[in-house]
Amino acid sequence: MDITAAGMSSFMNSSVDSSVAAGVRGTKSGEDAPLREATKDFESLFVKQMLNSMKKTINKSGLLDGGMGQEIFEDMLYDEYAEKIAETANLGISEMMYQQLSTQRPVF
């Protein structure tokens, strides 16, 4: 059995795609938009918290300390990193949450 990064990635993508197709049948796309957006926002927030934890492990030398302005810029930069990672990395957190929550929604 060939276990490579490309093979694993294609396996994950195919299993996520088939589960997405199974989970979306029978629901209206207009009703799904707010839930999808909320789960994507949650995934972005989760990634942001992970990046903040990683950032705390970096030792600062004090040589290039930019002060409060640098901290604000870095925080905004990490917000953007988190959004882009959540959009493109295919972590699957958002999709798993969507599938779980969409089955628990009341049908009107």
ABEGO torsion letter per residue (X at the ends): XBBBAAAAAAAAAAAAAAAAAAAABGBBAAAAAAAAAAAAAAAAAAAAAAAAAAAAABBBAGABBAEAAAAAAAAAAAAAAAAAAAAAAGAGAAAAAAAAAAAABBBX
